[in-house]
Amino acid sequence: MADQTAKAVYLPRHTLLTQLRFAIRIRLNKFLAAVYLRIMGFPGIRNPSIQPNFTKTYPCRPKLDNRIFIPKSYKSGDPPMPLYLSIHGGGFALASPRIDDTFCSNFSDKNKVLVVSLDYPKSPNNKFPRPTEAIVDLVHAVLGDESLPFDPTKVAMGGFSAGANLSLSVSQHKSLRGKISGVVSYYPPADFSYPIDKSIEERPEEAPPDMLAGMADMFNWAYIRPDQDLKDPLLSPVFAAKENLPPKIFIIGCEYDMLCRNAKVMAENFANARGDGKRMGKDDAWEKNGIKWELILGEEHAFDMVLGRGEAIKARRQRRRIEMYDGAAEWLFREVWMTGTA
């Protein structure tokens, strides 16, 4: 594992003018994202086929709406289903669970899984560790919700980007150990202590401009306090101890993503910390000691959410998106939900 005894690392100091610019940009982005989501929710615009069965709040976090997806094939009296807890992305600052409705609805229907898409409080008003704490509360509430038809021995969690980071943060929480059997982490921020410029420089030479490059400093400033050690394993899960993690973890990186290098390092650290088990597969897709790594070649951060321009690019990303989600489902049923909680 990474050295957790090394000297603490903090965010770089920014001038007041830079901080003001960040504050204006982040709030403008939050406003625009909220307007977009509101418009996409209007009748006649929203897709009725991907809407949740219902939304639900819990007394522990009454301001957070969570979206419940029950597969269309499920009938009252059927055996309890596996549970997948999904956490959306957005730089810890933007959006809502609504942005993952397509994924959650399709994943639920295709695999006959109960999916609960969780919300969390956003930065800059809610800095680390508040989102982690809120999701921990919500996970306990969902696990204790007897009205939901799931098998409590078959619980997995996952997320995209910021949500991928949060899924690894939440699953380390002492109160949840032994309750979450596995995590699927799609293109996560793994190490906030690693310099942004190095992450950008280390991408392949042929990579296009990174969509995160101009926003990473802003998102980090909004989410992380100046006095926060960036090597805290709940913030940078690359530093997490093996005994604090679920037994099964699937980490997915995108080749042209500035976050990819550290996601791969994290996967290797997790696998190697668990002993000398045999590594199965090849460099861009392998499994070892309960850890699975997959590299999506030739794709950028969040390629599955932003299909891009041009029919050929859209078709390629759509195909790879389906393959990625199907691969995650296959792994969950083979490694996590087959046996339930370890």
N, C-alpha and C positions, 0 to 999 in steps of 0.2 A: 504494500500500500504506500501511498504518498507519505512523506515525512510530516507528521503533525506537530513535531516538537520544534520545527523551525520558527524563526522570528515571525511575529504577526505581520500581516500585510494589509494596508488600507487603501482606499480609493485615492487617486491623485487629487490634490487640492485644485479647485477651480476659482478663478476670479469671480467677484460679485457680478460682473457683467455677463460672464459665461453662465453663471447660475441663473441669472435673470432670463437669459436666452433659453436655457433648458426649461425653466418653469413655464415660459410662454409657449414653447413648442409642445411640451407634453400636454398642457391643458388644451391647446388647439387640436392636437391629435385625438385627445379623449372626446372632445366635442364632436369632431367629424366622425369618429367611430360610432358614437352614440346616435348621431343623426342617421348614419347609414343603416345601423341595425334597426332603428325605428321604421325607416322607410321599407326595409326588407320584410318587416313584420306586418305591413299593411295587407288587408284582404285583397286578393287579386294579384298580389306580388309574391307573397310567401307561398312556398310549396306545401300544400296540405298533406302530401304523402310522407313528409319527413318530420312532421310535428310530433312532439312527445305525447304520450297518453295523458299525462298531466304534469303540472309543476307542483312543487311542494317546498314549504319552508319548515324549519324545525325551531323549537323554542330556544335552543342554544345559540342560534344565529338567525334571528327573525327577519333580518333585512336581506338575506341571501336566498334567491330563488333557485331551486335545483330541478332539473328536468329529467323525468322518468320515462324510459323507453322499454316497453314490454313487447316482445315479438308478436307479430300478428298471428302467428300459428299457435300461440299459447292459449290454453283453455283452462278454466277453473277445474281444479282437481289434478292437473298435470304435476309431475314431480317438480320439486324446487329446482330452479335454474342456477347456473353459475352467475356470479355478480361481477360486473366490470365497472369500476369507478373511474370516470373520465374527467380530466382537468384540462381546460382550454388554455391556449397561448395568448400572447398579446403583450410581451415585454413586461409582465407583471403590472401593467398600467391600463391596458386597453381591453375593450370588447367584453363579452359575456359568454356563458355557455351556449347561447344561441348559435354562435359561429360554427359549432361542431355538430349541429343537428343532422346534417347529411351523413357524417361518419357514424354518429351514435345510432341513428335510425337504421341505417343499412347494416351496421355491425350486429345490432340486436336481432333484426329479422333474419339475416343470413345465417347466423350461428346459434339462434335460439338461446340468447343470453339476456339477462336483465342488465340494462345499462343505466346508470345514474350519472348524469352530467352535473358536476358540482361547480358552484360559484365560489368566489373568494373576494375579499376586499382588496381594492387596487391601490397602487402607489399613484402619486407621491404622498397622499394622506395616510396610507397604510404601508409602512416600510417593513422590511424583514425584521422579525419573524412573524408579523401579524398574519399574513396569508397562510403560512404553515399552520399556525395555531388555529385559525378558523377552519381549515380543512380537516384537521385532526378532530375538532369538535363535530363537524358534519359527518365524518366517517363513523364515529361512535354512534351518532344519531341514526344513520342509515343501518348500521349493523344491528341496532336495537329495534328497528322498525318491523314489527311482526306482520304488518299489512303488505309487505313486499315479498313476492314469492321466490326467494333465493335460498341457496344452500350456503349456510355460514361457514362451511369447511372449504368452499370453493370461491374465494374472494381474490380478485386481482385489481390492480390499479394501473393507470397509465395516463399519459398526457403528451401534449405537443409543445415543443419549445419551452416557454416559461412553465407550462403545465407539466412538461416532462421533468424539469428540475424540481418542481413542487412534489411530484409523485415520489421522487427519491428522497426528498426531505421529509415528507409526511410519514413514509413507510419506515423511517428510522426511529420514530417516536416510541418511547418505552412502552406507553400504554397500548400500542398497536402491534407490538412484536408478537408473532405467532397468529395474528388474525389476518394478515395480508400474505397470501401465498406467493405472489409474483408481481412484477412491475414490467410494463412495456413503456420504454422511454424513447419517444420520437424526437430526434435531433435536439438533445438537451444542452443548455448552458451547464457545463460541468465544473468549471474552475474560474471563479471571478478573480483569483489572484494572478492569473496569467495575463500578460499585457495584451491589450486589444491590437496594437500594431503588429505584434508578433503573430497573433492568430490570423491576421489578414495576409501578412507576408508569406506565411507557410502554406497557403492554398496552392493548388496546382497552377502552373504558369498560364494555362489556357482558360482558367476560370474567368467568367465575366465579373463585372463589379458586384460586390457583395451587398445584398439588400440591407444588411444590418450595419454595415460599416459606418454610415453616417448617423446612426441612431444609438449605437451601443453605449457610448458615453452618457447620453441623455437618459436612457433607460436605467443604467446603473446608478447614476446620480439620484434618480427619482426613487429607486427601490432600496438603496443601501445607505445607512447612516455613516457619517464621516468616521465615527469611532468604532465601526464594526470590523472585526477581523475577517478578512476575505477568505481565510482558510477554515472558518467554521464549517464543519461537515454538513450541517443543515442548510447552509447557503451554497457551498461548493461541494457537492456530493462525491467528487473525486477523492476527498479526504475521509470518507466514511469508513468506519471499521466494519469488518465482515460480519461480526456478531450482531451488529445493529441493523443489518439489511435483511430483506426477505430472502428465502433460499433460492429463488429463481428470478433472474433479471435479464431482460432482452433490451439491448441498446442499439438504436438505429441512427446512423449518421449519413449526411449527404456530402458527397465528395467535394463540391464547390462551396460548402458552407464554412464560414470562419469558425464555427463552433465544433466542427468535425474532429479536428486534431485532439482536442481535450476529451471529447466523448469517447474516442478510441482508446486514449490513455486510461480513462476511467474503466472501460470494459476490461482492458488487459490487467489493470490493478486488481479489480474485483476477482477475476478468474485466477490470477497467480496467487492471491492471498489465501485461496482455499486449498492450496496444495499442488501436487504434481500430476494431477489428473491428465488424461490424454486429451489433446486438442483435436477435435474433429472438424474437418472442413478446410477452407483455404483462407488466404489473407483477407478477402473482402466479405467472408461469411463463415464464421466458425462458432463452435460451442465447446465450452470447457468448464467443468465444475459448477454446473448450473447457470453459467453466464453465456449468453448468446450475443454475438456482435454481427451486424450486417451493415455494409457500406453500399449506399445507393449511388452507383457510378454515374457521373455526368449530370448530377442534379444539384440544385441550389436549396437553400433553407426554405422549408415550407412549400416545396414544389407541389405537394399534394393539395394544398389549399389555394395556391395561386397557379393556375394552369398555364398562364402566359398567353402570348399572341402567336397566331399562325396555327393552321389546322394540324400540321405535322407535330408541332411541339405539344399542342393540347392532347392529341391522340396518344403520344408517347407518355406524357405525364399521367394521363388517365389510366393507361395500361399499367404503368409502374405503381400507381397509387393502389389499384386493385390488388396487384401482386403483393405489395407491402402489407396491406391490411389482412389479406388472406394468409400470408406467412405468419403474421402475429397471432391470428386465430388458431392456426395449426399448432404453433408452439404452445399457446395457452392450454389447449386441450391435451396436448401430448405431455407437457412438463408440469403444468400447474393444476389444472382442473381435473386431471386424471386421478390424482391422489389427494387433492385438497390441501389444507394447511399442514405444513410439516411440524 
